[in-house]
Amino acid sequence: MTEHTARADQEQRTRRRTWYGAKRHVKRFLGWRLPNLAMRGAVRVAAPSLRGTGRLPAPARVPEVTGRVYSSEFTMLRPARCVVAKELYWGEGHRPQPADDFAVRLFAAVARRCDTMFDIGAYTGLFTLVGTAVNPAIRAHAFEIAPEVYHALVDNCVRNRVLHRVTLHHTGVGDPTRRAAMPPHSADSALPCFYSEAMAFDDGVPVEIVALDTFTDAVPEGTSTVLKIDVEGTEAAVFEHGARFLKAHRPDILCEVLPGADGGRLRSLLEPLGYRFHLVGEQALAPASPIIGHDRFRDWFFTTRTRADLQGLGIPVARVPEA
């Protein structure tokens, strides 16, 4: 794909996400008290399944929502603008899609036994807040490249009183020879959740890209680490420039893999280190090979743990059918 074609595809995708400029105004209107009440009533009667998608606008008057995982709670601000907080609003504290909710519980089950976590592509901080909620001793690093989203990430950490345990980075993680430029504001009514370092904008704030290897010595030797990676298709660059980190710490990794990703490349980078590969389903992990981006299930769990180890953490793992 040429640079011109890639840019055209990016612009078209962004325009679709904003409904060609109309979405912001429609969502603002539906966020008002009376229109929102009318919408909720109509959905309850005519299309109750829409509530379970978590995609409907949240009321503008709601300042924050409470998220829940196991017996722990955390708070996310501004559900009218934050895509994840909006999901928690409609899911009454949980992500409405079963696979998304299971990914949160999976991450929490691992994080409560870990010393350090890295939230790479943090957005507004769901997994940072989950990790720090279930484990009061964990130290976290959270990375976000979009300036206005980074501000929301900071606000959420302040609101949850975890800023002393979270190091916030307005940087990307991947190929350190690259630089990105992110627009200071988006045209959408919601904070953008699909930006990546591979995207190009005519005008933007310079953002540094750092190698995961940079943090190898920042994690105490012999301690346990968990990573969450959601970088919109650039995860191979994270691993390519994180070989020393991965070899030293063998972290558990919750990673989004989109359709079209080079699963073979991901496998070649991780398998020599003893990693096993599991697709994150709705209720359990499914051991899988090869790594292929799925239209419905986006998250994968890469780990050096055995099936018995995972079950010991309370994580269900489906059995591989016998040939």
KASULDA-V508194 format. One record per helix or strand of 3 or more residues. SS is the DSSP state (h for helix, s for strand). FROM is the first residue (numbers start at 1). LEN is the number of residues. If there is no record, write none. Layout:
BEGIN
ss->SS from->FROM len->LEN
ss->SS from->FROM len->LEN
END
This chain:
BEGIN
ss->h from->3 len->15
ss->h from->19 len->3
ss->h from->23 len->9
ss->h from->33 len->14
ss->h from->48 len->6
ss->s from->64 len->6
ss->s from->72 len->6
ss->h from->83 len->8
ss->h from->98 len->14
ss->s from->116 len->5
ss->h from->126 len->9
ss->s from->139 len->5
ss->h from->147 len->13
ss->h from->163 len->3
ss->s from->166 len->4
ss->s from->179 len->4
ss->s from->205 len->6
ss->h from->212 len->7
ss->s from->225 len->5
ss->h from->235 len->6
ss->h from->243 len->7
ss->s from->252 len->5
ss->h from->263 len->11
ss->s from->276 len->5
ss->s from->285 len->3
ss->s from->299 len->5
ss->h from->307 len->6
END
